[in-house]
């Protein structure tokens, strides 16, 4: 049975994330996925084959975008990214399956520098750098994301490096009050234009506004309850984008895409793909390190 999806999310394996995001979705769930993409395991060759089969299945079901993401900061596992690149460039074409040419990475940019930028562009084939930001202020962003003290990200430098290596730069904004206050404004009517101005100054080609996802009684959900912007902000944002922007089209999973001041804009109010049953297509499949394919981020979303 055909299962349409727009993209394939590659969940990069790793033991522990270098960051400690206050809103981390992975920390809300106790689900554990064994890393079978470990070359030291006795049956690695079999699991490698499983991994390839599921990548092919995703391609056959219209997933033409590869999004590199994960429960960890994906830049932590450079070796896996190299393996992924080899699978995509050489193994898939050997199986009469076209390679993923549209490759994105979702990152906090911890560990990102010019050397890593060259590796992502030249070896992995990444063309879209989706920079996850929780504030335009370096210190506040670092605190919310829980970055290691010696690895705090300089947002402007990261964006300059991304543009130097000709990535399409997407700013994925996690919409907490920390993000709003970093604009230096104090009302929605002035904060929203200030966000677009900040994005323009950083050289953003695309802008995604992300609504937080909370689940259960845990530290992360409590932080979201106290810090996430309320629904009135998203109403004001929708109104601003409709008034100032131009509708480009409707994405397969239901969101409107606008152009505002030359920047492509999407408002993501369903980051966990919870409403997939009501849409024409899933936002994404998820390929986890256990070499299983999922139609979402929970274990019960398994396809095969």
C-alpha positions as CSV (number, residue, x, y, z in Angstrom):
1,X,0.0,0.0,0.0
2,X,1.4,3.4,-1.0
3,X,2.1,5.7,2.0
4,X,2.7,9.2,0.7
5,X,5.1,11.5,2.6
6,X,6.9,14.7,1.6
7,X,10.2,13.9,3.4
8,X,12.3,11.3,5.2
9,X,13.6,12.4,8.6
10,X,16.9,10.6,9.4
11,X,17.3,10.3,13.1
12,X,21.0,10.5,13.8
13,X,22.1,7.9,16.4
14,X,23.9,8.9,19.6
15,X,24.0,8.0,23.3
16,X,23.4,11.5,24.7
17,X,22.6,14.9,23.3
18,X,25.3,17.5,23.8
19,X,22.5,20.0,24.5
20,X,19.9,20.0,27.2
21,X,17.0,21.9,25.6
22,X,14.4,23.0,28.1
23,X,11.7,22.0,25.6
24,X,13.2,18.8,24.4
25,X,10.5,16.5,23.0
26,X,12.7,13.4,23.3
27,X,13.1,13.9,27.0
28,X,9.3,13.8,27.4
29,X,9.2,10.1,26.3
30,X,10.8,7.0,27.7
31,X,10.9,5.3,24.3
32,X,14.3,3.8,23.6
33,X,15.5,2.8,20.1
34,X,18.6,0.5,19.9
35,X,21.3,1.7,17.6
36,X,21.6,-1.0,15.0
37,X,23.7,1.2,12.7
38,X,26.8,0.3,14.8
39,X,29.6,-1.3,12.8
40,X,30.8,-3.1,15.8
41,X,27.6,-5.2,16.1
42,X,27.8,-8.8,14.8
43,X,24.8,-8.4,12.5
44,X,25.6,-4.9,11.2
45,X,25.5,-6.1,7.6
46,X,21.9,-7.3,8.0
47,X,20.8,-4.1,9.7
48,X,22.6,-2.0,7.1
49,X,20.5,-3.8,4.4
50,X,17.3,-3.0,6.4
51,X,18.3,0.6,6.6
52,X,18.8,0.8,2.8
53,X,15.5,-0.9,2.1
54,X,13.6,1.6,4.2
55,X,15.3,4.5,2.4
56,X,14.2,3.0,-0.9
57,X,10.7,2.6,0.4
58,X,10.5,6.2,1.4
59,X,11.7,7.3,-2.1
60,X,9.1,5.0,-3.7
61,X,6.4,6.7,-1.6
62,X,7.2,10.2,-2.8
63,X,9.6,11.3,0.0
64,X,12.0,13.4,-2.0
65,X,13.5,15.4,0.8
66,X,15.9,14.0,3.3
67,X,15.9,15.9,6.7
68,X,18.8,15.0,8.9
69,X,17.7,15.5,12.5
70,X,17.6,13.3,15.7
71,X,17.2,12.9,19.4
72,X,20.7,14.3,19.6
73,X,22.4,17.2,17.9
74,X,23.0,15.6,14.5
75,X,26.4,17.3,14.2
76,X,27.6,15.1,17.1
77,X,27.9,12.0,14.9
78,X,30.0,12.9,11.9
79,X,30.9,9.3,11.2
80,X,27.3,8.4,10.7
81,X,26.7,11.3,8.4
82,X,29.6,10.1,6.3
83,X,28.0,6.6,6.2
84,X,24.6,8.1,5.3
85,X,26.3,10.1,2.4
86,X,27.8,6.9,1.0
87,X,24.5,5.1,1.1
88,X,22.7,8.0,-0.6
89,X,25.4,8.6,-3.3
90,X,26.4,5.0,-4.1
91,X,24.2,2.3,-2.6
92,X,20.8,3.7,-3.6
93,X,21.7,4.2,-7.3
94,X,23.0,0.6,-7.4
95,X,19.5,-0.5,-6.4
96,X,18.0,1.4,-9.2
97,X,16.8,4.1,-6.8
98,X,17.6,7.7,-7.3
99,X,19.6,9.4,-4.6
100,X,18.1,12.1,-2.4
101,X,19.2,15.4,-4.0
102,X,17.2,17.7,-1.6
103,X,19.0,17.3,1.7
104,X,18.4,19.4,4.8
105,X,19.8,19.4,8.3
106,X,18.1,20.6,11.5
107,X,20.7,21.9,13.9
108,X,21.4,24.0,16.9
109,X,24.8,24.7,15.2
110,X,26.8,23.5,18.2
111,X,30.0,22.3,16.7
112,X,29.4,24.0,13.3
113,X,32.4,25.8,11.8
114,X,33.8,26.3,8.3
115,X,35.3,22.8,8.2
116,X,32.0,21.2,9.1
117,X,30.2,23.4,6.6
118,X,32.5,22.1,3.8
119,X,31.9,18.5,4.9
120,X,28.1,19.0,4.9
121,X,28.1,20.7,1.5
122,X,30.7,18.6,-0.3
123,X,30.4,15.1,1.3
124,X,26.9,14.8,2.7
125,X,25.3,17.0,0.0
126,X,23.3,19.2,2.4
127,X,21.8,22.2,0.6
128,X,19.5,23.6,3.3
129,X,20.8,24.5,6.8
130,X,17.8,24.8,9.2
131,X,19.1,26.6,12.2
132,X,17.0,26.1,15.3
133,X,16.9,29.3,17.4
134,X,15.2,30.0,20.7
135,X,16.3,33.6,20.9
136,X,18.2,36.1,18.7
137,X,20.3,36.8,21.8
138,X,23.3,34.4,21.9
139,X,23.3,34.1,25.7
140,X,19.6,33.5,26.0
141,X,19.6,31.1,23.1
142,X,22.5,29.2,24.7
143,X,20.7,29.0,28.0
144,X,17.4,27.7,26.6
145,X,19.1,25.1,24.5
146,X,21.4,24.1,27.3
147,X,24.6,24.3,25.2
148,X,27.9,23.3,26.8
149,X,29.6,26.5,28.2
150,X,32.6,26.2,25.9
151,X,30.5,25.7,22.8
152,X,28.1,28.6,22.8
153,X,26.9,29.5,19.3
154,X,27.5,32.9,17.8
155,X,24.3,33.2,15.7
156,X,25.6,35.8,13.4
157,X,28.8,33.9,12.7
158,X,26.9,30.7,12.0
159,X,24.6,32.5,9.5
160,X,27.6,34.2,7.8
161,X,29.3,30.8,7.4
162,X,26.2,29.2,6.1
163,X,25.8,32.0,3.5
164,X,29.6,31.8,2.6
165,X,29.1,28.1,1.7
166,X,25.9,28.9,-0.2
167,X,23.5,27.0,2.0
168,X,19.9,27.9,1.8
169,X,19.5,29.3,5.3
170,X,16.3,28.6,7.2
171,X,15.7,30.0,10.6
172,X,13.5,27.7,12.6
173,X,12.2,29.8,15.5
174,X,11.0,28.1,18.7
175,X,8.4,30.5,19.8
176,X,8.9,31.2,23.5
177,X,8.8,34.6,25.1
178,X,12.6,34.5,25.1
179,X,12.4,34.7,21.3
180,X,10.0,37.6,21.4
181,X,11.9,39.6,24.1
182,X,15.1,39.3,22.1
183,X,13.6,41.6,19.5
184,X,13.8,44.4,22.0
185,X,10.1,45.1,21.5
186,X,7.2,44.7,23.9
187,X,4.0,44.2,21.9
188,X,3.1,41.8,19.2
189,X,2.5,44.6,16.7
190,X,6.1,45.6,16.9
191,X,7.7,42.2,17.8
192,X,6.5,40.5,14.6
193,X,8.0,43.1,12.2
194,X,11.2,43.0,14.3
195,X,11.5,39.3,13.9
196,X,11.4,39.6,10.1
197,X,13.9,42.4,10.2
198,X,16.3,40.3,12.4
199,X,15.9,37.4,9.9
200,X,16.6,39.6,7.0
201,X,19.8,41.0,8.7
202,X,21.0,37.4,9.3
203,X,20.5,36.6,5.6
204,X,17.7,34.1,6.0
205,X,16.1,32.7,2.9
206,X,13.4,30.9,4.8
207,X,11.6,31.3,8.1
208,X,9.6,28.8,10.1
209,X,7.7,29.7,13.2
210,X,7.4,26.6,15.4
211,X,4.8,26.1,18.1
212,X,6.0,24.1,21.1
213,X,4.8,20.5,21.7
214,X,4.1,19.4,25.3
215,X,3.2,15.9,26.4
216,X,2.8,14.6,30.0
217,X,3.8,15.8,33.4
218,X,7.5,16.4,33.1
219,X,10.1,19.2,33.4
220,X,10.0,20.0,29.7
221,X,6.2,20.3,29.5
222,X,6.2,22.5,32.6
223,X,8.8,24.8,31.0
224,X,6.7,25.0,27.8
225,X,3.6,25.9,29.9
226,X,5.4,28.8,31.5
227,X,7.4,30.0,28.5
228,X,5.6,29.3,25.2
229,X,3.8,32.2,23.5
230,X,0.0,32.0,23.7
231,X,-2.3,31.4,20.8
232,X,-3.0,35.1,20.4
233,X,0.5,35.6,19.1
234,X,-0.1,33.1,16.3
235,X,-3.3,34.8,15.4
236,X,-1.4,38.1,15.2
237,X,1.3,36.4,13.2
238,X,-1.1,34.9,10.7
239,X,-2.8,38.3,10.2
240,X,0.6,40.0,9.7
241,X,1.8,37.4,7.2
242,X,-1.5,37.5,5.2
243,X,-1.4,41.3,5.2
244,X,2.3,41.9,4.3
245,X,3.0,38.7,2.4
246,X,2.1,36.9,-0.8
247,X,0.7,33.4,-0.8
248,X,3.1,31.1,-2.7
249,X,1.1,27.9,-2.4
250,X,-0.1,25.2,-0.1
251,X,2.3,22.5,1.0
252,X,1.2,18.8,0.7
253,X,0.6,18.5,4.5
254,X,-1.7,21.5,4.6
255,X,0.3,24.6,5.6
256,X,0.3,27.8,3.6
257,X,3.6,29.1,2.3
258,X,4.0,32.9,2.0
259,X,6.7,35.3,0.8
260,X,7.3,38.2,3.2
261,X,10.0,40.7,2.2
262,X,11.6,38.1,0.0
263,X,11.7,35.4,2.7
264,X,9.7,32.2,2.4
265,X,7.5,31.8,5.5
266,X,5.8,28.8,7.1
267,X,4.0,28.7,10.4
268,X,4.3,25.2,11.9
269,X,1.7,24.6,14.5
270,X,2.0,20.8,14.4
271,X,5.7,20.0,14.7
272,X,5.0,16.4,15.8
273,X,2.8,15.6,12.8
274,X,-0.1,14.8,15.2
275,X,-2.8,15.7,12.6
276,X,-1.5,13.5,9.8
277,X,-4.8,11.6,9.5
278,X,-6.5,14.8,8.4
279,X,-4.0,15.7,5.7
280,X,-3.4,14.6,2.1
281,X,0.1,13.5,3.0
282,X,2.3,13.0,6.0
283,X,4.9,15.6,6.7
284,X,7.5,12.9,7.0
285,X,8.6,9.4,7.6
286,X,11.1,8.8,10.4
287,X,14.0,6.4,10.0
288,X,15.4,5.6,13.4
289,X,18.7,3.9,14.3
290,X,16.8,0.7,15.0
291,X,16.5,0.5,11.2
292,X,12.7,0.7,11.4
293,X,10.5,3.2,9.5
294,X,7.9,5.2,11.3
295,X,5.1,7.6,10.3
296,X,5.8,9.9,13.2
297,X,7.9,10.2,16.3
298,X,6.2,7.6,18.6
299,X,6.8,3.8,18.7
300,X,3.2,3.1,17.8
301,X,3.8,4.9,14.5
302,X,5.9,2.1,13.1
303,X,5.3,1.2,9.4
304,X,7.8,-1.8,9.2
